[in-house]
């Protein structure tokens, strides 16, 4: 019996930049400070972020924003 697993989508840095309307430098600065998800190394010169991690990060920012009002 085969089990159905949901496939994970991966995002490039440019995808995240577009989604968040921010710069590459900001993304890497947030990573360095420990406030942004780390990418997964998929090759010697290729990293990608799990879309679920980015969506969870956005949700956490939305919750924090609504709590601080």
C-alpha positions as CSV (number, residue, x, y, z in Angstrom):
1,X,0.0,0.0,0.0
2,X,1.5,3.3,-1.0
3,X,1.3,6.3,1.3
4,X,0.7,9.8,-0.1
5,X,3.1,12.4,1.2
6,X,2.8,16.0,0.4
7,X,5.8,17.2,-1.6
8,X,7.8,20.2,-0.3
9,X,8.3,23.2,-2.4
10,X,11.6,25.1,-2.4
11,X,12.3,28.8,-3.0
12,X,15.3,30.6,-4.5
13,X,16.6,33.7,-2.8
14,X,15.0,35.8,-5.6
15,X,11.6,34.2,-5.0
16,X,11.9,35.2,-1.3
17,X,13.0,38.7,-2.2
18,X,10.0,39.1,-4.4
19,X,7.6,37.6,-1.9
20,X,8.8,39.8,0.9
21,X,9.7,42.9,-1.2
22,X,13.2,43.0,0.4
23,X,16.8,42.7,-0.6
24,X,19.2,39.7,-0.6
25,X,21.3,41.6,2.0
26,X,18.3,41.8,4.4
27,X,17.6,38.1,4.1
28,X,21.2,37.2,4.9
29,X,21.4,39.8,7.7
30,X,18.2,38.2,9.3
31,X,19.8,34.8,8.9
32,X,23.0,36.0,10.6
33,X,21.0,37.4,13.5
34,X,19.1,34.1,13.8
35,X,15.7,35.5,13.0
36,X,15.2,34.0,9.6
37,X,15.1,30.3,8.4
38,X,18.3,28.9,7.1
39,X,18.4,27.4,3.6
40,X,19.1,23.8,2.7
41,X,22.3,23.1,0.7
42,X,21.2,21.1,-2.3
43,X,24.4,21.3,-4.3
44,X,27.9,22.7,-4.1
45,X,26.7,26.1,-5.3
46,X,22.9,25.9,-4.7
47,X,20.8,26.6,-1.7
48,X,17.0,26.7,-1.4
49,X,14.5,27.5,1.4
50,X,11.6,25.3,2.3
51,X,8.5,27.2,1.4
52,X,6.8,26.0,4.6
53,X,9.6,27.5,6.7
54,X,9.2,30.9,5.0
55,X,5.4,30.8,5.4
56,X,5.8,29.9,9.1
57,X,8.2,32.8,9.5
58,X,5.7,35.2,7.9
59,X,2.9,33.8,10.1
60,X,5.0,34.4,13.2
61,X,5.7,38.0,12.2
62,X,2.0,38.5,11.6
63,X,1.1,37.1,15.0
64,X,3.8,39.3,16.7
65,X,2.6,42.3,14.8
66,X,-1.1,41.8,15.9
67,X,-0.1,41.1,19.5
68,X,1.9,44.3,19.8
69,X,-1.0,46.5,18.8
